[in-house]
Amino acid sequence: MIQQASDELDTTCVERHLRGQEKYGEVTFLENDTVEMAMEEVADLMNYMRYTWIKLWLLRRSIHKVVEKHPAADSQGFIPLKEM
């Protein structure tokens, strides 16, 4: 599965590269401030990570509420697999 994920990333990169060439031209990256563009992308990624962290936090909170009500849950909120 790791190789599949890596291959999919490679395919996505090539597809995005080709779309970028079609949309902006083949060598426009030489004219662009790619450092500034990368910094903007990193800021976007930081926001996406924050949003994802919040979603995971909310999901964990919801799971804990369900687990608390399960009769087989231990003091740390774990349910043995055989009880699921």
Distance bins in CASP14 RR format, pairs under 12 A and 6 or more apart:
PFRMAT RR
TARGET T0000
AUTHOR 0000-0000-0000
RMODE 2
METHOD distances of the structure
MODEL  1
1 7 0 0 0 0 0 1 0 0 0 0 0
1 8 0 0 0 0 0 1 0 0 0 0 0
2 8 0 0 0 0 0 1 0 0 0 0 0
2 9 0 0 0 0 0 1 0 0 0 0 0
3 9 0 0 0 0 0 1 0 0 0 0 0
3 10 0 0 0 0 0 1 0 0 0 0 0
4 10 0 0 0 0 0 1 0 0 0 0 0
4 11 0 0 0 0 0 1 0 0 0 0 0
5 11 0 0 0 0 0 1 0 0 0 0 0
5 12 0 0 0 0 0 1 0 0 0 0 0
6 12 0 0 0 0 0 1 0 0 0 0 0
6 13 0 0 0 0 0 1 0 0 0 0 0
7 13 0 0 0 0 0 1 0 0 0 0 0
7 14 0 0 0 0 0 1 0 0 0 0 0
8 14 0 0 0 0 0 1 0 0 0 0 0
8 15 0 0 0 0 0 1 0 0 0 0 0
9 15 0 0 0 0 0 1 0 0 0 0 0
9 16 0 0 0 0 0 1 0 0 0 0 0
10 16 0 0 0 0 0 1 0 0 0 0 0
10 17 0 0 0 0 0 1 0 0 0 0 0
11 17 0 0 0 0 0 1 0 0 0 0 0
11 18 0 0 0 0 0 1 0 0 0 0 0
12 18 0 0 0 0 0 1 0 0 0 0 0
12 19 0 0 0 0 0 1 0 0 0 0 0
13 19 0 0 0 0 0 1 0 0 0 0 0
13 20 0 0 0 0 0 1 0 0 0 0 0
14 20 0 0 0 0 0 1 0 0 0 0 0
14 21 0 0 0 0 0 1 0 0 0 0 0
15 21 0 0 0 0 0 1 0 0 0 0 0
15 22 0 0 0 0 0 1 0 0 0 0 0
16 22 0 0 0 0 0 1 0 0 0 0 0
16 23 0 0 0 0 0 1 0 0 0 0 0
16 24 0 0 0 0 0 1 0 0 0 0 0
17 23 0 0 0 0 0 1 0 0 0 0 0
17 24 0 0 0 0 0 1 0 0 0 0 0
17 25 0 0 0 0 0 1 0 0 0 0 0
17 26 0 0 0 0 0 1 0 0 0 0 0
17 29 0 0 0 0 1 0 0 0 0 0 0
18 24 0 0 0 0 0 1 0 0 0 0 0
18 25 0 0 0 0 0 1 0 0 0 0 0
18 26 0 0 0 0 0 1 0 0 0 0 0
19 25 0 0 0 0 0 1 0 0 0 0 0
20 26 0 0 0 0 1 0 0 0 0 0 0
20 27 0 0 0 0 0 1 0 0 0 0 0
20 28 0 0 0 0 1 0 0 0 0 0 0
20 29 0 0 0 0 1 0 0 0 0 0 0
20 32 0 0 0 0 0 1 0 0 0 0 0
21 27 0 0 0 0 1 0 0 0 0 0 0
21 28 0 0 0 0 1 0 0 0 0 0 0
21 29 0 0 0 0 1 0 0 0 0 0 0
22 28 0 0 0 0 0 1 0 0 0 0 0
24 30 0 0 0 0 0 1 0 0 0 0 0
24 31 0 0 0 0 1 0 0 0 0 0 0
24 32 0 0 0 0 1 0 0 0 0 0 0
24 37 0 0 0 0 0 1 0 0 0 0 0
25 31 0 0 0 0 1 0 0 0 0 0 0
25 32 0 0 0 0 0 1 0 0 0 0 0
28 34 0 0 0 0 0 1 0 0 0 0 0
28 37 0 0 0 0 0 1 0 0 0 0 0
29 35 0 0 0 0 0 1 0 0 0 0 0
29 37 0 0 0 0 1 0 0 0 0 0 0
29 38 0 0 0 0 0 1 0 0 0 0 0
31 37 0 0 0 0 0 1 0 0 0 0 0
32 38 0 0 0 0 0 1 0 0 0 0 0
32 40 0 0 0 0 0 1 0 0 0 0 0
33 39 0 0 0 0 1 0 0 0 0 0 0
33 40 0 0 0 0 1 0 0 0 0 0 0
34 40 0 0 0 0 0 1 0 0 0 0 0
34 41 0 0 0 0 1 0 0 0 0 0 0
35 41 0 0 0 0 0 1 0 0 0 0 0
35 42 0 0 0 0 0 1 0 0 0 0 0
36 42 0 0 0 0 0 1 0 0 0 0 0
36 43 0 0 0 0 0 1 0 0 0 0 0
37 43 0 0 0 0 0 1 0 0 0 0 0
37 44 0 0 0 0 0 1 0 0 0 0 0
38 44 0 0 0 0 0 1 0 0 0 0 0
38 45 0 0 0 0 0 1 0 0 0 0 0
39 45 0 0 0 0 0 1 0 0 0 0 0
39 46 0 0 0 0 0 1 0 0 0 0 0
40 46 0 0 0 0 0 1 0 0 0 0 0
40 47 0 0 0 0 0 1 0 0 0 0 0
41 47 0 0 0 0 0 1 0 0 0 0 0
41 48 0 0 0 0 0 1 0 0 0 0 0
42 48 0 0 0 0 0 1 0 0 0 0 0
42 49 0 0 0 0 0 1 0 0 0 0 0
43 49 0 0 0 0 0 1 0 0 0 0 0
43 50 0 0 0 0 0 1 0 0 0 0 0
44 50 0 0 0 0 0 1 0 0 0 0 0
44 51 0 0 0 0 0 1 0 0 0 0 0
45 51 0 0 0 0 0 1 0 0 0 0 0
45 52 0 0 0 0 0 1 0 0 0 0 0
46 52 0 0 0 0 0 1 0 0 0 0 0
46 53 0 0 0 0 0 1 0 0 0 0 0
47 53 0 0 0 0 0 1 0 0 0 0 0
47 54 0 0 0 0 0 1 0 0 0 0 0
48 54 0 0 0 0 0 1 0 0 0 0 0
48 55 0 0 0 0 0 1 0 0 0 0 0
49 55 0 0 0 0 0 1 0 0 0 0 0
49 56 0 0 0 0 0 1 0 0 0 0 0
50 56 0 0 0 0 0 1 0 0 0 0 0
50 57 0 0 0 0 0 1 0 0 0 0 0
51 57 0 0 0 0 0 1 0 0 0 0 0
51 58 0 0 0 0 0 1 0 0 0 0 0
52 58 0 0 0 0 0 1 0 0 0 0 0
52 59 0 0 0 0 0 1 0 0 0 0 0
53 59 0 0 0 0 0 1 0 0 0 0 0
53 60 0 0 0 0 0 1 0 0 0 0 0
54 60 0 0 0 0 0 1 0 0 0 0 0
54 61 0 0 0 0 0 1 0 0 0 0 0
55 61 0 0 0 0 0 1 0 0 0 0 0
55 62 0 0 0 0 0 1 0 0 0 0 0
56 62 0 0 0 0 0 1 0 0 0 0 0
56 63 0 0 0 0 0 1 0 0 0 0 0
57 63 0 0 0 0 0 1 0 0 0 0 0
57 64 0 0 0 0 0 1 0 0 0 0 0
58 64 0 0 0 0 0 1 0 0 0 0 0
58 65 0 0 0 0 0 1 0 0 0 0 0
59 65 0 0 0 0 0 1 0 0 0 0 0
59 66 0 0 0 0 0 1 0 0 0 0 0
60 66 0 0 0 0 0 1 0 0 0 0 0
60 67 0 0 0 0 0 1 0 0 0 0 0
60 77 0 0 0 0 0 1 0 0 0 0 0
61 67 0 0 0 0 0 1 0 0 0 0 0
61 68 0 0 0 0 0 1 0 0 0 0 0
62 68 0 0 0 0 0 1 0 0 0 0 0
62 69 0 0 0 0 0 1 0 0 0 0 0
63 69 0 0 0 0 0 1 0 0 0 0 0
63 70 0 0 0 0 0 1 0 0 0 0 0
63 73 0 0 0 0 0 1 0 0 0 0 0
63 77 0 0 0 0 1 0 0 0 0 0 0
63 78 0 0 0 0 0 1 0 0 0 0 0
63 79 0 0 0 0 0 1 0 0 0 0 0
64 70 0 0 0 0 0 1 0 0 0 0 0
64 73 0 0 0 0 1 0 0 0 0 0 0
64 76 0 0 0 0 0 1 0 0 0 0 0
64 77 1 0 0 1 0 0 0 0 0 0 0
64 78 0 0 0 0 0 1 0 0 0 0 0
64 79 0 0 0 0 0 1 0 0 0 0 0
65 73 0 0 0 0 0 1 0 0 0 0 0
65 77 0 0 0 0 0 1 0 0 0 0 0
66 73 0 0 0 0 1 0 0 0 0 0 0
66 77 0 0 0 0 0 1 0 0 0 0 0
66 79 0 0 0 0 1 0 0 0 0 0 0
66 84 0 0 0 0 0 1 0 0 0 0 0
67 73 1 0 1 0 0 0 0 0 0 0 0
67 74 0 0 0 0 1 0 0 0 0 0 0
67 75 0 0 0 0 0 1 0 0 0 0 0
67 76 0 0 0 0 1 0 0 0 0 0 0
67 77 1 0 1 0 0 0 0 0 0 0 0
67 78 1 0 0 1 0 0 0 0 0 0 0
67 79 1 0 0 1 0 0 0 0 0 0 0
67 80 0 0 0 0 0 1 0 0 0 0 0
67 83 0 0 0 0 0 1 0 0 0 0 0
67 84 0 0 0 0 0 1 0 0 0 0 0
68 74 0 0 0 0 0 1 0 0 0 0 0
68 75 0 0 0 0 0 1 0 0 0 0 0
68 76 0 0 0 0 0 1 0 0 0 0 0
68 77 1 0 0 1 0 0 0 0 0 0 0
68 78 0 0 0 0 0 1 0 0 0 0 0
68 79 0 0 0 0 0 1 0 0 0 0 0
69 77 0 0 0 0 0 1 0 0 0 0 0
69 79 0 0 0 0 0 1 0 0 0 0 0
70 77 0 0 0 0 1 0 0 0 0 0 0
70 78 0 0 0 0 1 0 0 0 0 0 0
70 79 1 0 1 0 0 0 0 0 0 0 0
70 80 0 0 0 0 0 1 0 0 0 0 0
70 83 1 0 0 1 0 0 0 0 0 0 0
70 84 0 0 0 0 1 0 0 0 0 0 0
71 77 0 0 0 0 0 1 0 0 0 0 0
71 79 0 0 0 0 1 0 0 0 0 0 0
71 80 0 0 0 0 0 1 0 0 0 0 0
71 83 0 0 0 0 1 0 0 0 0 0 0
72 78 0 0 0 0 1 0 0 0 0 0 0
72 79 1 0 1 0 0 0 0 0 0 0 0
72 80 1 0 0 1 0 0 0 0 0 0 0
72 81 0 0 0 0 0 1 0 0 0 0 0
72 82 0 0 0 0 1 0 0 0 0 0 0
72 83 1 1 0 0 0 0 0 0 0 0 0
72 84 0 0 0 0 1 0 0 0 0 0 0
73 79 1 0 1 0 0 0 0 0 0 0 0
73 80 0 0 0 0 1 0 0 0 0 0 0
73 83 0 0 0 0 1 0 0 0 0 0 0
73 84 0 0 0 0 0 1 0 0 0 0 0
74 80 0 0 0 0 1 0 0 0 0 0 0
74 83 0 0 0 0 0 1 0 0 0 0 0
77 83 0 0 0 0 0 1 0 0 0 0 0
78 84 0 0 0 0 0 1 0 0 0 0 0
END
